[in-house]
């Protein structure tokens, strides 16, 4: 072990191999308030608690701001929606909401 210099620096390799760089982008700006907005609620039925969580979120938000509208997108599969046949429907749904909340729960 005398020939090993301990520097505290290590090479880290991605086990998935080389990846294409992803262009960084900022998060979407915050909405200016809740009044009159449409909130998207996204849940997957593959996770048992996801829909009940979103029902509770809807109830609490409605108590806070009665003028809110809600739009649900309930996904039936246990995989990334972008990898599914529902991706186009998801993108259209997302265009119609001012903000979205997602839940995953087991």
Order of alpha helices (4+ residues) and beta strands (2+ residues): beta-alpha-beta-alpha-beta
